[in-house]
Amino acid sequence: MTFYESKIKHIKNSCFSNDKQIQTVIGIKNYIDNNYESDLNLELLSHAKFVSKFHMLRLFKKYYGLTPRQYLIDKRIYKSKELLTNGASVTETCFAVGFESLGSFSTLFKTKTGKSPIDFKKRATFKK
């Protein structure tokens, strides 16, 4: 083992000491990525990976710096930007990415992006 390999191994062991935890968190992130349009909550996510919801919450925050809910919201906003850019209406986009209320979607979208969904769509279509 070279000097650099030993240093990398030491860093990996000190920062990411538990591979099982890492695999659990990656699995939860992948589950959110593949099911962002569904009604996801801590209970459902914890059952998907057979882990306590509070432990899962701590692990996810530790490795990603966000709670699963924050990550889900960011994922939905990212996907809604794609849909709006590609010509979907605001209402279609709202329900396609998993929001249940047009009002809450619009408010959250504006909070995260600084523009309302309709303004974002207008600017995106103008740039094309």
C-alpha positions in Angstrom: 0.0 0.0 0.0 1.4 3.4 -1.0 1.6 6.4 1.3 -1.4 8.0 -0.6 -3.5 4.9 -0.4 -3.0 4.6 3.3 -3.9 8.3 3.7 -7.1 7.9 1.6 -8.0 4.8 3.6 -7.4 6.7 6.9 -9.6 9.7 5.7 -12.3 7.3 4.5 -12.4 5.5 7.8 -12.5 8.7 9.9 -15.1 10.4 7.8 -17.2 7.5 6.5 -16.6 4.8 9.0 -19.8 2.9 8.5 -20.5 1.6 5.1 -23.9 0.2 6.1 -25.0 3.8 7.1 -23.7 5.2 3.9 -25.6 2.5 1.9 -28.8 3.2 3.8 -28.6 7.0 3.2 -27.8 6.5 -0.5 -30.7 4.1 -0.8 -33.0 6.7 0.8 -31.8 9.4 -1.5 -32.3 7.1 -4.5 -35.8 6.3 -3.3 -36.6 10.0 -3.1 -35.0 10.6 -6.6 -37.2 7.8 -8.1 -40.4 8.6 -6.3 -40.4 12.4 -5.7 -43.8 12.8 -7.2 -45.4 10.5 -4.6 -46.6 11.4 -1.1 -43.3 10.7 0.8 -42.9 11.0 4.5 -40.4 9.9 7.2 -42.5 6.9 8.0 -42.6 5.6 4.5 -38.9 6.3 3.9 -37.8 4.6 7.1 -39.9 1.5 6.2 -38.4 1.4 2.7 -34.9 1.0 4.3 -35.9 -0.8 7.5 -34.5 1.8 9.8 -35.9 4.0 12.6 -37.2 7.3 11.2 -35.3 9.4 13.7 -32.1 7.5 13.0 -32.6 7.9 9.3 -33.3 11.6 9.7 -30.0 12.0 11.6 -28.0 10.0 9.1 -29.4 11.8 6.1 -28.7 15.2 7.6 -25.2 14.0 8.6 -24.2 12.9 5.1 -26.2 15.3 2.9 -26.6 18.4 5.1 -30.3 18.4 4.5 -33.3 16.6 6.0 -35.1 14.2 3.6 -37.9 16.7 3.4 -35.6 19.5 2.4 -34.0 17.3 -0.2 -37.4 16.2 -1.5 -38.5 19.9 -1.9 -35.3 20.8 -3.7 -35.8 17.8 -6.0 -39.4 18.8 -6.8 -38.4 22.4 -7.5 -35.6 21.2 -9.8 -38.0 18.9 -11.7 -40.6 21.7 -11.9 -38.1 24.0 -13.5 -37.4 21.4 -16.1 -41.1 20.9 -16.8 -41.8 24.7 -17.0 -38.9 25.2 -19.3 -40.2 22.4 -21.6 -43.6 24.1 -21.9 -45.8 22.4 -19.2 -48.4 24.6 -17.6 -48.0 25.7 -13.9 -50.9 23.5 -12.9 -49.6 20.5 -14.7 -46.2 21.0 -13.2 -47.5 21.4 -9.7 -49.3 18.1 -9.7 -46.7 16.2 -11.8 -44.0 16.9 -9.2 -46.1 15.8 -6.3 -47.5 19.0 -4.8 -51.1 18.8 -3.7 -51.9 22.5 -3.8 -51.2 25.1 -6.5 -50.9 27.8 -3.8 -48.3 26.1 -1.7 -46.4 25.1 -4.9 -46.3 28.7 -6.1 -45.3 30.1 -2.7 -42.6 27.5 -2.3 -41.3 27.9 -5.8 -41.1 31.7 -5.4 -39.3 31.3 -2.1 -36.7 28.9 -3.5 -36.1 30.6 -6.9 -37.0 34.2 -6.4 -39.6 34.1 -9.2 -43.2 32.9 -9.4 -43.7 29.8 -11.6 -45.4 31.8 -14.3 -42.6 34.4 -14.3 -40.0 31.6 -14.5 -41.9 30.0 -17.4 -42.1 33.3 -19.3 -38.4 33.9 -18.9 -37.6 30.3 -19.8 -39.7 30.4 -23.0 -38.3 33.9 -23.9 -34.7 32.6 -23.7 -35.4 29.7 -26.1 
